[in-house]
Amino acid sequence: MNKTLKRVIDFPLMKIILGIGICLLILIGFQNFISKPFFYFLIDSKPIADTFINYTSVAVLLLTYYYLFGLYEKRQINELSRKGIVKMLSGGFLLGFSILSFVILVLYLLGYYKIIQFSGFSYFLAPFSFLVIAALIEEILFRAILYRILENWLGTYIVLVIVSIMFELPHVFNDNVTLLSVVLGLLFGFAHGIMYTYTKRVWLPFAFHLGWNFAQPFYDSNLSGLEDVGSVFKAEFNGPELITGSIYGIEDSILSISLLFIVCLVFLRLAIKHNKIVKRKLLGGAQ
């Protein structure tokens, strides 16, 4: 390969553009031309068909990333390593779910939250599978590609700021955005970034992301301003928005934001303690 061309291809920003572009192109192409026509033809129930579509999309996205960067960077894809995967997935999911469950408990004790009825378990089919693929797409694009490459190029601290802002930008266009929801989004991006720095795996931030997003509709809260995502309970929120969260959802409650801030501090401390912070700056390519 021509040396000039190789330098261009190996430049970190080019890796990010190509990585994100190819992963999205293959995923969208697979969904539109293979999985959707196949499962909608095979299965009459749209929710069940969508469940299969979402989970096959998970497999396609992971395989695309694995083989793309394995060939591109000629290395082992440690960020998708199965070492400690069960602990990271279960621990991350429980942490994300438990934080917002604790917020719901506080709201209940204050008289600001009331369960009206049980909605059923349909939430665990298409809605949950949608949350899985949505969280995975964001973590692969923002953490495995954008954050990983920039961190090895520019160092951890500056990239935590850059990627946290970039992670929040798409959410700014969600319905019913508030000032607190923007603060929440920045902290959310920071938390996921420092989780990746600490573990060097996508599994913990992915699972935390999934558990956090799963908890909100589970308790009948809006999810980042989105309504009708599904729920297990029909419930009523009645209290000051600062405590219960706005129409954006309980994640922009001051309680949720405060707990997320603590999570950021804990993982930042762990990353520093275990010498996981990347301080060097590379002029060439990044892995």
C-alpha positions as semicolon CSV with decimal commas, in nm:
position;residue;x (nm);y (nm);z (nm)
1;M;0,000;0,000;0,000
2;N;0,118;0,352;-0,075
3;K;0,273;0,506;0,240
4;T;0,077;0,829;0,207
5;L;-0,251;0,640;0,168
6;K;-0,165;0,420;0,466
7;R;-0,098;0,727;0,681
8;V;-0,435;0,871;0,580
9;I;-0,620;0,546;0,652
10;D;-0,443;0,501;0,987
11;F;-0,508;0,858;1,101
12;P;-0,741;0,845;1,407
13;L;-1,013;1,067;1,263
14;M;-1,021;0,861;0,944
15;K;-1,051;0,543;1,152
16;I;-1,348;0,694;1,333
17;I;-1,522;0,802;1,013
18;L;-1,466;0,470;0,838
19;G;-1,548;0,265;1,148
20;I;-1,876;0,439;1,221
21;G;-1,972;0,459;0,855
22;I;-1,908;0,092;0,776
23;C;-2,075;-0,036;1,094
24;L;-2,387;0,171;1,030
25;L;-2,395;0,089;0,659
26;I;-2,382;-0,286;0,718
27;L;-2,631;-0,273;1,007
28;I;-2,886;-0,060;0,819
29;G;-2,841;-0,262;0,501
30;F;-2,889;-0,589;0,688
31;Q;-3,206;-0,465;0,858
32;N;-3,367;-0,315;0,550
33;F;-3,278;-0,580;0,294
34;I;-3,252;-0,902;0,494
35;S;-3,391;-0,920;0,847
36;K;-3,702;-0,703;0,811
37;P;-3,828;-0,861;0,485
38;F;-3,750;-1,209;0,620
39;F;-3,907;-1,182;0,967
40;Y;-4,207;-0,976;0,858
41;F;-4,280;-1,242;0,595
42;L;-4,226;-1,529;0,836
43;I;-4,399;-1,392;1,148
44;D;-4,746;-1,234;1,152
45;S;-4,700;-1,062;1,488
46;K;-4,504;-0,738;1,440
47;P;-4,385;-0,718;1,805
48;I;-4,241;-1,069;1,787
49;A;-4,089;-1,005;1,444
50;D;-3,932;-0,683;1,572
51;T;-3,785;-0,875;1,864
52;F;-3,606;-1,113;1,628
53;I;-3,497;-0,825;1,405
54;N;-3,343;-0,638;1,697
55;Y;-3,155;-0,936;1,837
56;T;-3,018;-1,041;1,499
57;S;-2,908;-0,679;1,458
58;V;-2,714;-0,711;1,783
59;A;-2,523;-1,008;1,643
60;V;-2,458;-0,834;1,309
61;L;-2,328;-0,517;1,475
62;L;-2,093;-0,706;1,707
63;L;-1,959;-0,925;1,427
64;T;-1,914;-0,626;1,196
65;Y;-1,715;-0,436;1,456
66;Y;-1,510;-0,741;1,553
67;Y;-1,399;-0,833;1,204
68;L;-1,372;-0,477;1,074
69;F;-1,129;-0,357;1,340
70;G;-0,956;-0,693;1,361
71;L;-0,860;-0,649;0,995
72;Y;-0,824;-0,272;1,005
73;E;-0,596;-0,250;1,310
74;K;-0,452;-0,604;1,290
75;R;-0,499;-0,678;1,660
76;Q;-0,709;-0,873;1,905
77;I;-1,040;-0,700;1,979
78;N;-1,000;-0,692;2,356
79;E;-1,287;-0,446;2,406
80;L;-1,523;-0,731;2,309
81;S;-1,336;-0,994;2,509
82;R;-1,554;-1,241;2,696
83;K;-1,325;-1,226;2,999
84;G;-1,539;-1,111;3,292
85;I;-1,834;-1,052;3,062
86;V;-2,097;-1,204;3,293
87;K;-1,981;-0,993;3,586
88;M;-1,974;-0,675;3,379
89;L;-2,310;-0,733;3,213
90;S;-2,493;-0,832;3,529
91;G;-2,321;-0,576;3,749
92;G;-2,366;-0,291;3,503
93;F;-2,732;-0,371;3,441
94;L;-2,809;-0,401;3,811
95;L;-2,626;-0,077;3,887
96;G;-2,818;0,121;3,624
97;F;-3,152;-0,037;3,715
98;S;-3,094;-0,008;4,091
99;I;-3,011;0,364;4,083
100;L;-3,343;0,454;3,924
101;S;-3,526;0,195;4,134
102;F;-3,391;0,373;4,441
103;V;-3,517;0,704;4,300
104;I;-3,861;0,547;4,249
105;L;-3,854;0,419;4,609
106;V;-3,777;0,768;4,739
107;L;-4,058;0,914;4,528
108;Y;-4,296;0,648;4,661
109;L;-4,203;0,722;5,022
110;L;-4,255;1,093;4,959
111;G;-4,597;1,023;4,808
112;Y;-4,489;1,135;4,461
113;Y;-4,522;0,795;4,290
114;K;-4,817;0,558;4,283
115;I;-4,863;0,231;4,095
116;I;-5,208;0,214;3,939
117;Q;-5,203;-0,128;3,774
118;F;-4,987;-0,408;3,635
119;S;-4,951;-0,381;3,258
120;G;-4,812;-0,726;3,177
121;F;-4,489;-0,870;3,047
122;S;-4,504;-0,760;2,682
123;Y;-4,241;-0,498;2,770
124;F;-3,984;-0,777;2,776
125;L;-4,029;-0,853;2,405
126;A;-3,997;-0,588;2,134
127;P;-3,954;-0,287;2,369
128;F;-3,670;-0,452;2,561
129;S;-3,500;-0,575;2,244
130;F;-3,521;-0,220;2,107
131;L;-3,347;-0,091;2,421
132;V;-3,076;-0,355;2,376
133;I;-2,990;-0,267;2,017
134;A;-3,024;0,108;2,082
135;A;-2,783;0,093;2,377
136;L;-2,542;-0,130;2,186
137;I;-2,536;0,101;1,883
138;E;-2,453;0,400;2,102
139;E;-2,182;0,214;2,295
140;I;-2,017;0,069;1,985
141;L;-2,018;0,403;1,803
142;F;-1,941;0,632;2,097
143;R;-1,726;0,411;2,319
144;A;-1,569;0,132;2,113
145;I;-1,492;0,354;1,814
146;L;-1,500;0,726;1,897
147;Y;-1,391;0,720;2,261
148;R;-1,136;0,438;2,231
149;I;-0,955;0,586;1,932
150;L;-0,955;0,942;2,064
151;E;-0,848;0,833;2,412
152;N;-0,541;0,657;2,278
153;W;-0,464;0,960;2,064
154;L;-0,539;1,252;2,296
155;G;-0,554;1,101;2,644
156;T;-0,841;1,026;2,881
157;Y;-0,930;1,359;3,039
158;I;-0,975;1,570;2,727
159;V;-1,164;1,289;2,552
160;L;-1,400;1,247;2,847
161;V;-1,509;1,606;2,789
162;I;-1,519;1,587;2,408
163;V;-1,712;1,261;2,383
164;S;-1,950;1,350;2,666
165;I;-2,052;1,659;2,469
166;M;-2,075;1,464;2,144
167;F;-2,278;1,190;2,315
168;E;-2,530;1,445;2,442
169;L;-2,570;1,628;2,109
170;P;-2,810;1,372;1,948
171;H;-3,020;1,370;2,267
172;V;-3,063;1,748;2,257
173;F;-3,309;1,693;1,972
174;N;-3,525;1,450;2,175
175;D;-3,872;1,568;2,271
176;N;-3,913;1,772;2,590
177;V;-3,545;1,843;2,655
178;T;-3,473;2,047;2,971
179;L;-3,165;2,208;3,120
180;L;-3,139;1,928;3,376
181;S;-3,171;1,667;3,102
182;V;-2,872;1,823;2,926
183;V;-2,671;1,807;3,250
184;L;-2,786;1,446;3,287
185;G;-2,673;1,364;2,934
186;L;-2,327;1,508;2,989
187;L;-2,286;1,311;3,312
188;F;-2,421;1,000;3,140
189;G;-2,160;1,029;2,865
190;F;-1,888;1,092;3,124
191;A;-1,996;0,789;3,329
192;H;-1,986;0,558;3,027
193;G;-1,651;0,693;2,915
194;I;-1,483;0,644;3,252
195;M;-1,639;0,297;3,281
196;Y;-1,476;0,210;2,950
197;T;-1,144;0,357;3,064
198;Y;-1,159;0,152;3,384
199;T;-1,251;-0,181;3,221
200;K;-1,125;-0,136;2,862
201;R;-1,439;-0,325;2,761
202;V;-1,773;-0,211;2,618
203;W;-1,974;-0,450;2,835
204;L;-1,996;-0,246;3,155
205;P;-2,105;0,084;2,995
206;F;-2,342;-0,105;2,764
207;A;-2,505;-0,293;3,052
208;F;-2,528;0,019;3,269
209;H;-2,685;0,204;2,976
210;L;-2,935;-0,078;2,923
211;G;-3,025;-0,108;3,292
212;W;-3,074;0,269;3,321
213;N;-3,293;0,287;3,010
214;F;-3,482;-0,030;3,104
215;A;-3,579;0,105;3,447
216;Q;-3,755;0,417;3,324
217;P;-4,034;0,269;3,108
218;F;-4,044;-0,028;3,350
219;Y;-4,182;0,211;3,613
220;D;-4,392;0,396;3,351
221;S;-4,161;0,694;3,318
222;N;-4,089;0,856;2,983
223;L;-3,752;0,759;2,840
224;S;-3,542;1,062;2,745
225;G;-3,860;1,246;2,647
226;L;-4,006;0,952;2,454
227;E;-4,352;0,825;2,549
228;D;-4,516;0,486;2,495
229;V;-4,195;0,285;2,497
230;G;-4,381;0,022;2,699
231;S;-4,400;-0,054;3,070
232;V;-4,462;-0,323;3,329
233;F;-4,663;-0,093;3,555
234;K;-4,906;0,188;3,490
235;A;-4,817;0,456;3,739
236;E;-4,873;0,817;3,834
237;F;-4,609;1,078;3,915
238;N;-4,729;1,371;4,123
239;G;-4,478;1,609;4,273
240;P;-4,228;1,887;4,198
241;E;-4,048;1,831;3,869
242;L;-3,712;1,893;4,034
243;I;-3,770;1,573;4,236
244;T;-3,988;1,359;4,006
245;G;-3,827;1,463;3,682
246;S;-3,992;1,654;3,402
247;I;-4,183;1,510;3,109
248;Y;-3,836;1,407;2,988
249;G;-3,848;1,128;3,251
250;I;-3,721;1,047;3,600
251;E;-3,363;1,052;3,476
252;D;-3,360;1,432;3,495
253;S;-3,474;1,428;3,857
254;I;-3,216;1,595;4,080
255;L;-3,201;1,263;4,267
256;S;-3,102;1,067;3,955
257;I;-2,848;1,330;3,853
258;S;-2,690;1,334;4,200
259;L;-2,655;0,955;4,207
260;L;-2,511;0,952;3,855
261;F;-2,258;1,215;3,961
262;I;-2,148;0,984;4,244
263;V;-2,109;0,698;3,994
264;C;-1,885;0,922;3,782
265;L;-1,666;1,005;4,083
266;V;-1,641;0,640;4,193
267;F;-1,528;0,513;3,854
268;L;-1,296;0,807;3,803
269;R;-1,135;0,725;4,136
270;L;-1,108;0,356;4,041
271;A;-0,954;0,439;3,704
272;I;-0,694;0,663;3,869
273;K;-0,624;0,414;4,147
274;H;-0,570;0,127;3,903
275;N;-0,361;0,338;3,665
276;K;-0,609;0,314;3,378
277;I;-0,596;0,681;3,279
278;V;-0,433;0,733;2,939
279;K;-0,201;1,033;2,963
280;R;0,010;0,997;2,653
281;K;-0,064;1,168;2,324
282;L;0,007;0,990;2,000
283;L;0,090;1,166;1,677
284;G;0,024;0,861;1,467
285;G;-0,251;0,600;1,460
286;A;-0,445;0,475;1,760
287;Q;-0,564;0,135;1,866
